[in-house]
Amino acid sequence: MVEVPLPSGAVRVTTAWEQPAGTSRGVVAIAHGAGAGMGHPFLVGFADTLREQGFTTLRFNFPYVEAGRRMPGPAAHAIATWRVVVDAIRAEQPHAVVWACGKSYGGRMASMASAEGVELDGLVYLGYPLHPPGKPEKPRVEHLPAVRPPQLFVEGTNDPFVQPLSQLEDAVSSCQDARIEWIDGGGHSFEVKGNKRPADEVGASLAPLVAAFIAEHAAA
């Protein structure tokens, strides 16, 4: 567990620090989406496969999940959590490459933390929530150009949070070092109509392309 300082007092949040079988290629911190905690099968399957690819993983909860609430608290609480998690990783492995990865809300909060100065080597978004479904006039992009590390947006082409797709492409083009990996037919949780799979398998299927992106930047 790690302790997150909040205005109302410190809160301890659950973490799962897991090592690969061999030498670690780096640490990937993984945050959950708004509607589920770190134990969601999608994230477990994703993290398991990342470890098979040689990465240490650290899944964690945000404070509102620890409190038993369904709705996220203030963004500042999530940003503070990301800051504590990254500090804990760097204290444990000071020479490690550290990437932030988040499903939907968790990824957006990572981007905001990076824009506010949390030191990361890169960020991966699994279904970035560009705007509320059906409300493209309310984009959540103002901070993205301030994110300096490499960014990978893994997005389903049928995700209602990124319609029209050109809006996300425009947002990504405003960033310093970012690209999109489109998952054809994927929804917000990368479900594909006519190809029903368990959530852990869906998460696992995304890990190799994330590992490849991290490896590409490690070699640069």
C-alpha positions as CSV (number, residue, x, y, z in Angstrom):
1,M,0.0,0.0,0.0
2,V,1.0,3.6,-0.4
3,E,-0.2,6.7,1.5
4,V,-1.8,9.6,-0.4
5,P,-1.9,13.0,1.3
6,L,-5.3,14.6,0.7
7,P,-6.8,17.8,2.2
8,S,-9.0,15.7,4.5
9,G,-6.0,13.6,5.7
10,A,-3.8,10.8,4.4
11,V,-5.4,7.8,2.7
12,R,-3.8,4.5,2.2
13,V,-4.5,2.9,-1.2
14,T,-4.0,-0.7,-2.2
15,T,-1.2,-1.6,-4.7
16,A,-0.1,-4.8,-6.4
17,W,3.6,-4.8,-7.2
18,E,4.5,-7.8,-9.4
19,Q,7.8,-8.8,-10.9
20,P,8.5,-10.7,-14.2
21,A,10.3,-14.0,-14.1
22,G,13.6,-12.7,-15.4
23,T,15.3,-9.3,-15.5
24,S,12.9,-6.4,-15.6
25,R,12.8,-4.2,-18.7
26,G,11.1,-1.4,-16.7
27,V,8.1,-0.6,-14.5
28,V,4.6,0.0,-15.8
29,A,2.2,1.6,-13.3
30,I,-1.4,0.7,-14.2
31,A,-4.4,2.7,-13.2
32,H,-8.1,1.6,-13.4
33,G,-11.0,3.2,-15.1
34,A,-13.7,5.2,-13.4
35,G,-16.1,2.3,-12.9
36,A,-13.8,-0.5,-11.6
37,G,-10.8,-1.0,-9.3
38,M,-7.4,-2.4,-9.9
39,G,-8.7,-6.0,-9.7
40,H,-10.8,-5.8,-12.8
41,P,-10.0,-8.8,-15.1
42,F,-9.1,-6.5,-18.0
43,L,-6.3,-4.9,-16.0
44,V,-5.2,-8.2,-14.5
45,G,-4.9,-9.9,-17.9
46,F,-3.1,-6.9,-19.3
47,A,-0.6,-6.8,-16.4
48,D,0.0,-10.6,-16.5
49,T,0.9,-10.4,-20.2
50,L,3.1,-7.3,-19.7
51,R,5.1,-9.4,-17.1
52,E,5.4,-12.2,-19.7
53,Q,6.9,-9.5,-21.9
54,G,9.5,-8.7,-19.2
55,F,8.0,-5.7,-17.4
56,T,7.4,-5.1,-13.7
57,T,3.8,-4.0,-13.1
58,L,2.3,-2.0,-10.3
59,R,-1.5,-1.8,-10.2
60,F,-3.2,0.5,-7.7
61,N,-6.5,1.9,-6.6
62,F,-7.5,5.6,-6.4
63,P,-8.8,6.9,-3.0
64,Y,-12.5,6.9,-4.0
65,V,-12.4,3.1,-4.6
66,E,-10.7,2.5,-1.3
67,A,-13.5,4.5,0.3
68,G,-16.1,2.3,-1.4
69,R,-17.5,5.0,-3.7
70,R,-18.5,4.4,-7.3
71,M,-17.8,7.9,-8.6
72,P,-14.3,9.4,-8.8
73,G,-13.4,12.2,-6.5
74,P,-11.7,15.5,-7.5
75,A,-9.0,15.2,-10.2
76,A,-6.5,16.6,-7.7
77,H,-6.9,13.4,-5.6
78,A,-6.1,11.2,-8.6
79,I,-3.1,13.3,-9.6
80,A,-1.8,13.2,-6.0
81,T,-2.2,9.4,-6.1
82,W,-0.2,9.2,-9.4
83,R,2.5,11.4,-7.8
84,V,2.8,9.1,-4.8
85,V,2.8,5.9,-6.9
86,V,5.6,7.2,-9.2
87,D,7.6,8.4,-6.2
88,A,7.3,5.0,-4.6
89,I,8.5,3.3,-7.7
90,R,11.5,5.5,-8.1
91,A,12.4,5.1,-4.4
92,E,12.2,1.3,-4.9
93,Q,14.0,1.2,-8.3
94,P,15.8,4.5,-8.8
95,H,17.3,3.6,-12.1
96,A,14.2,2.0,-13.7
97,V,12.3,3.2,-16.7
98,V,8.8,4.2,-15.4
99,W,5.8,4.3,-17.7
100,A,2.3,5.2,-16.7
101,C,-0.6,3.3,-18.2
102,G,-4.3,3.8,-17.5
103,K,-7.7,2.5,-18.6
104,S,-9.9,5.5,-19.6
105,Y,-10.2,7.8,-16.5
106,G,-6.9,6.4,-15.1
107,G,-5.0,7.3,-18.2
108,R,-6.5,10.8,-18.4
109,M,-5.4,11.4,-14.8
110,A,-1.9,10.2,-15.6
111,S,-1.8,12.7,-18.5
112,M,-2.8,15.5,-16.1
113,A,-0.2,14.4,-13.6
114,S,2.5,14.4,-16.2
115,A,1.4,17.9,-17.4
116,E,1.8,19.0,-13.8
117,G,5.3,17.7,-13.5
118,V,5.2,14.1,-12.4
119,E,8.3,12.6,-13.9
120,L,7.6,9.7,-16.3
121,D,9.4,8.1,-19.2
122,G,6.2,7.6,-21.2
123,L,2.5,7.2,-21.0
124,V,0.0,4.7,-22.5
125,Y,-3.8,5.3,-22.6
126,L,-6.1,2.4,-23.0
127,G,-9.2,4.1,-24.3
128,Y,-8.6,7.8,-23.6
129,P,-11.9,9.4,-22.8
130,L,-11.6,12.4,-25.2
131,H,-15.1,13.6,-24.3
132,P,-18.3,12.3,-22.7
133,P,-20.2,10.1,-25.2
134,G,-22.2,12.2,-27.6
135,K,-20.6,15.4,-26.5
136,P,-17.6,16.1,-28.7
137,E,-18.0,19.8,-27.9
138,K,-16.5,19.1,-24.5
139,P,-13.1,17.7,-25.2
140,R,-10.6,17.0,-22.5
141,V,-7.4,18.0,-24.3
142,E,-6.2,21.3,-23.0
143,H,-3.3,19.8,-21.0
144,L,-2.1,17.3,-23.6
145,P,0.4,19.5,-25.4
146,A,2.1,20.0,-22.0
147,V,2.8,16.3,-21.7
148,R,6.4,15.9,-22.8
149,P,7.2,12.2,-22.6
150,P,6.1,9.8,-25.4
151,Q,2.4,9.0,-25.5
152,L,0.6,6.0,-27.0
153,F,-3.2,6.2,-27.4
154,V,-4.7,2.7,-27.8
155,E,-8.2,3.3,-29.1
156,G,-11.1,1.4,-30.5
157,T,-12.6,2.7,-33.7
158,N,-16.1,2.2,-32.3
159,D,-15.4,3.9,-28.9
160,P,-18.1,6.6,-28.3
161,F,-15.7,8.6,-26.2
162,V,-13.6,9.4,-29.4
163,Q,-16.2,10.0,-32.1
164,P,-15.5,11.5,-34.5
165,L,-12.1,9.8,-34.8
166,S,-10.6,12.9,-36.5
167,Q,-11.0,14.8,-33.2
168,L,-8.6,12.5,-31.4
169,E,-6.2,12.6,-34.4
170,D,-6.2,16.4,-34.2
171,A,-5.6,16.3,-30.4
172,V,-2.7,13.9,-30.8
173,S,-1.1,15.9,-33.6
174,S,-0.9,18.8,-31.1
175,C,1.4,16.7,-28.9
176,Q,5.2,16.6,-28.9
177,D,5.6,12.8,-29.3
178,A,2.4,10.9,-29.6
179,R,0.6,8.4,-31.8
180,I,-2.5,6.3,-32.0
181,E,-2.9,2.5,-32.3
182,W,-6.4,1.9,-33.6
183,I,-8.2,-1.3,-32.6
184,D,-10.5,-2.0,-35.5
185,G,-14.1,-2.4,-34.3
186,G,-13.2,-1.9,-30.7
187,G,-15.5,-0.2,-28.2
188,H,-14.5,1.7,-25.1
189,S,-13.3,-1.5,-23.4
190,F,-12.1,-2.9,-26.7
191,E,-15.0,-5.2,-27.1
192,V,-15.6,-6.1,-30.7
193,K,-19.1,-6.9,-31.9
194,G,-19.4,-10.6,-33.0
195,N,-16.1,-11.5,-31.2
196,K,-17.0,-11.9,-27.6
197,R,-14.0,-12.6,-25.3
198,P,-13.4,-12.6,-21.6
199,A,-12.2,-9.2,-20.3
200,D,-8.8,-10.7,-19.2
201,E,-8.2,-11.9,-22.7
202,V,-9.0,-8.5,-24.2
203,G,-6.6,-6.8,-21.8
204,A,-3.9,-9.4,-22.5
205,S,-4.3,-8.8,-26.3
206,L,-3.2,-5.2,-25.9
207,A,-0.1,-5.8,-23.9
208,P,2.3,-6.9,-26.8
209,L,1.7,-3.6,-28.7
210,V,2.3,-1.6,-25.5
211,A,5.5,-3.6,-24.8
212,A,6.6,-2.9,-28.4
213,F,6.0,0.8,-28.1
214,I,8.0,1.0,-24.9
215,A,10.8,-1.1,-26.4
216,E,10.9,1.2,-29.4
217,H,11.5,4.2,-27.2
218,A,14.0,2.5,-25.1
219,A,16.1,1.8,-28.2
220,A,15.7,5.4,-29.5
